[in-house]
Amino acid sequence: MKQETIFLSVAANHFSEMRLMAEGAIALYENQATVLCRMARDADNHEAQIAFNDIGAALYDLRSHMEELQEALHQAVLLDAPEGEEKTVD
């Protein structure tokens, strides 16, 4: 097995896991942040509101970057496949 193929396989597994972690973090954020942000607003804690907004923005950016990386990986795998052979990411 070529080193490039091994790398693509390992990268695919890690990207999938990282994407799941990012999706889980976003789900937690979306479920919990509204309550915490409301508490910060009620307490006139503008710094906390801004922090929650920044955390959400970072999580959504992380998901977007992970989607782009996964798409690039899939394209690399397709380009690495021998002619006439369908290549899949393990």
Secondary structure per residue as TSV (DSSP state, phi and psi in degrees):
chain	resnum	aa	ss	phi	psi
A	1	M	-	360.0	131.4
A	2	K	-	-70.1	152.8
A	3	Q	H	-60.0	-37.6
A	4	E	H	-62.3	-40.3
A	5	T	H	-66.7	-41.7
A	6	I	H	-62.1	-45.5
A	7	F	H	-59.3	-46.6
A	8	L	H	-61.4	-38.8
A	9	S	H	-66.1	-46.5
A	10	V	H	-64.6	-44.8
A	11	A	H	-61.0	-41.3
A	12	A	H	-61.2	-43.9
A	13	N	H	-63.4	-43.4
A	14	H	H	-70.0	-40.0
A	15	F	H	-61.6	-40.6
A	16	S	H	-62.8	-44.5
A	17	E	H	-65.1	-42.7
A	18	M	H	-65.8	-36.9
A	19	R	H	-64.8	-41.7
A	20	L	H	-63.6	-40.2
A	21	M	H	-64.1	-42.1
A	22	A	H	-64.0	-43.2
A	23	E	H	-63.3	-40.0
A	24	G	H	-65.2	-41.1
A	25	A	H	-64.6	-38.9
A	26	I	H	-65.7	-42.1
A	27	A	H	-60.8	-44.6
A	28	L	H	-61.7	-44.9
A	29	Y	H	-59.1	-48.6
A	30	E	H	-64.9	-33.0
A	31	N	H	-79.7	-34.1
A	32	Q	H	-103.1	-29.3
A	33	A	H	-65.5	-33.7
A	34	T	H	-62.8	-42.0
A	35	V	H	-66.1	-47.5
A	36	L	H	-65.9	-38.3
A	37	C	H	-66.9	-39.4
A	38	R	H	-62.5	-41.1
A	39	M	H	-62.7	-40.7
A	40	A	H	-66.2	-40.2
A	41	R	H	-64.6	-44.5
A	42	D	H	-63.0	-29.9
A	43	A	T	-90.0	5.7
A	44	D	T	55.9	35.6
A	45	N	-	-97.8	86.3
A	46	H	H	-68.1	-32.0
A	47	E	H	-62.9	-40.8
A	48	A	H	-67.0	-39.5
A	49	Q	H	-62.0	-44.0
A	50	I	H	-64.3	-40.7
A	51	A	H	-61.8	-43.4
A	52	F	H	-63.8	-39.4
A	53	N	H	-63.1	-43.9
A	54	D	H	-64.2	-39.9
A	55	I	H	-62.3	-45.5
A	56	G	H	-61.0	-45.1
A	57	A	H	-60.8	-42.0
A	58	A	H	-63.7	-41.5
A	59	L	H	-64.9	-43.1
A	60	Y	H	-67.2	-37.2
A	61	D	H	-65.3	-40.4
A	62	L	H	-59.9	-45.8
A	63	R	H	-60.9	-42.7
A	64	S	H	-62.1	-44.1
A	65	H	H	-64.8	-39.9
A	66	M	H	-63.8	-40.0
A	67	E	H	-60.8	-44.1
A	68	E	H	-63.5	-42.7
A	69	L	H	-64.3	-42.1
A	70	Q	H	-63.7	-40.5
A	71	E	H	-64.6	-42.4
A	72	A	H	-62.9	-39.3
A	73	L	H	-62.9	-45.3
A	74	H	H	-62.5	-39.2
A	75	Q	H	-64.5	-41.0
A	76	A	H	-63.4	-39.9
A	77	V	H	-65.0	-42.1
A	78	L	H	-64.5	-38.6
A	79	L	H	-70.8	-28.3
A	80	D	H	-80.2	-15.8
A	81	A	S	-70.0	137.5
A	82	P	-	-60.6	152.6
A	83	E	T	-53.6	130.1
A	84	G	T	81.4	-3.6
A	85	E	-	-110.2	129.7
A	86	E	-	-81.9	128.2
A	87	K	-	-106.4	138.9
A	88	T	-	-122.7	156.3
A	89	V	-	-93.3	123.7
A	90	D	-	-70.7	360.0
